Amino acid sequence: MSIKSWTSSRVVLLGDAAHAMSPILGLGANNAIQDADKLSQALLKYTDKLPLLRLLFHLDLLAL
C-alpha cells in the first residue's frame, strides 16, 4: 500500500501504524519510540519559527 503523505493536519503516523511488520515480533513500540524521537528532532528544528506555546503543545503531545 502506498501513502501519499505521512501527515494530515495534526495527525502523524508512528510505530506499527506507519510501518508494515509482523504483529508477533513486538516491534510496534520500538518503532513508535524511534519515530517519536525523529518527530521531536524535526519539531526542534523549527523552534525559532513556532511560537513557544505552540511548540510546548507539540512537545507535550510527544510525551503521551
GROMACS elastic network, one bead per residue, 0.5 to 0.9 nm:
[ bonds ]
;  ai    aj funct       b0    kb
    3     6     6  0.68605   500
    5     8     6  0.73172   500
    6    11     6  0.84849   500
    6    12     6  0.61982   500
    6    13     6  0.61842   500
    6    18     6  0.79399   500
    7    10     6  0.72861   500
    7    11     6  0.56671   500
    7    13     6  0.68712   500
    8    11     6  0.51825   500
    8    12     6  0.67370   500
    9    12     6  0.83097   500
   12    18     6  0.88074   500
   12    39     6  0.89342   500
   13    16     6  0.84542   500
   13    17     6  0.57856   500
   13    18     6  0.51786   500
   13    19     6  0.88534   500
   13    32     6  0.88895   500
   13    35     6  0.86851   500
   14    17     6  0.56926   500
   14    18     6  0.52494   500
   14    19     6  0.77785   500
   14    28     6  0.86721   500
   14    31     6  0.72368   500
   14    32     6  0.50921   500
   14    33     6  0.82741   500
   14    34     6  0.87004   500
   14    35     6  0.57404   500
   14    36     6  0.70487   500
   15    18     6  0.56115   500
   15    19     6  0.62254   500
   15    27     6  0.79623   500
   15    29     6  0.62116   500
   15    30     6  0.72051   500
   15    33     6  0.73163   500
   15    34     6  0.79863   500
   15    35     6  0.65661   500
   15    36     6  0.85235   500
   16    20     6  0.64396   500
   16    21     6  0.68304   500
   16    23     6  0.85825   500
   16    27     6  0.74967   500
   16    29     6  0.75905   500
   16    31     6  0.69192   500
   16    32     6  0.70692   500
   17    20     6  0.76880   500
   17    28     6  0.80676   500
   17    32     6  0.86899   500
   18    31     6  0.88847   500
   18    32     6  0.87923   500
   19    28     6  0.81040   500
   19    31     6  0.79221   500
   21    24     6  0.86768   500
   21    25     6  0.77772   500
   21    27     6  0.74885   500
   21    28     6  0.78441   500
   22    25     6  0.57999   500
   22    26     6  0.79976   500
   22    27     6  0.80702   500
   22    28     6  0.89818   500
   23    26     6  0.64251   500
   23    27     6  0.77726   500
   23    28     6  0.78236   500
   24    27     6  0.82542   500
   25    28     6  0.82067   500
   26    29     6  0.69574   500
   26    30     6  0.77159   500
   27    30     6  0.51319   500
   27    31     6  0.60617   500
   27    32     6  0.84679   500
   28    31     6  0.52737   500
   28    32     6  0.60611   500
   28    33     6  0.87019   500
   29    33     6  0.62082   500
   29    34     6  0.86440   500
   30    33     6  0.52910   500
   30    34     6  0.63207   500
   30    35     6  0.85854   500
   31    34     6  0.50268   500
   31    35     6  0.58951   500
   31    36     6  0.83925   500
   32    35     6  0.50317   500
   32    36     6  0.59880   500
   32    37     6  0.85314   500
   33    36     6  0.50870   500
   33    37     6  0.62053   500
   33    38     6  0.87365   500
   34    37     6  0.50955   500
   34    38     6  0.63419   500
   34    39     6  0.86507   500
   35    38     6  0.50967   500
   35    39     6  0.60887   500
   35    40     6  0.85778   500
   36    40     6  0.60658   500
   36    41     6  0.85441   500
   36    62     6  0.65696   500
   36    63     6  0.89886   500
   37    40     6  0.51737   500
   37    41     6  0.62263   500
   37    42     6  0.86484   500
   37    62     6  0.86475   500
   38    41     6  0.50872   500
   38    42     6  0.61846   500
   38    43     6  0.86788   500
   39    42     6  0.50361   500
   39    43     6  0.61917   500
   39    44     6  0.86205   500
   39    62     6  0.84135   500
   40    43     6  0.50473   500
   40    44     6  0.61303   500
   40    45     6  0.88064   500
   40    58     6  0.84888   500
   40    59     6  0.69979   500
   40    62     6  0.72751   500
   41    44     6  0.51287   500
   41    45     6  0.65887   500
   42    45     6  0.53844   500
   42    46     6  0.73592   500
   43    46     6  0.55840   500
   43    47     6  0.69619   500
   43    55     6  0.76600   500
   43    58     6  0.80060   500
   43    59     6  0.82146   500
   44    47     6  0.53058   500
   44    48     6  0.86905   500
   44    55     6  0.82345   500
   45    48     6  0.78652   500
   45    49     6  0.87582   500
   46    49     6  0.51853   500
   46    50     6  0.62396   500
   46    55     6  0.86813   500
   47    50     6  0.53886   500
   47    51     6  0.75105   500
   47    52     6  0.73173   500
   47    55     6  0.68190   500
   48    51     6  0.76211   500
   48    52     6  0.84819   500
   50    53     6  0.82008   500
   50    54     6  0.64550   500
   50    55     6  0.61801   500
   51    54     6  0.54310   500
   51    55     6  0.63817   500
   51    56     6  0.88197   500
   52    55     6  0.50920   500
   52    56     6  0.61781   500
   52    57     6  0.86240   500
   53    56     6  0.51368   500
   53    57     6  0.62353   500
   53    58     6  0.88075   500
   54    57     6  0.50322   500
   54    58     6  0.64179   500
   54    59     6  0.87459   500
   55    58     6  0.51632   500
   55    59     6  0.62034   500
   55    60     6  0.85215   500
   56    59     6  0.50155   500
   56    60     6  0.59453   500
   56    61     6  0.85544   500
   57    60     6  0.51137   500
   57    61     6  0.63603   500
   57    62     6  0.88887   500
   58    61     6  0.51244   500
   58    62     6  0.65301   500
   59    62     6  0.50711   500
   59    63     6  0.66790   500
   60    63     6  0.52224   500
   60    64     6  0.70499   500
   61    64     6  0.54917   500
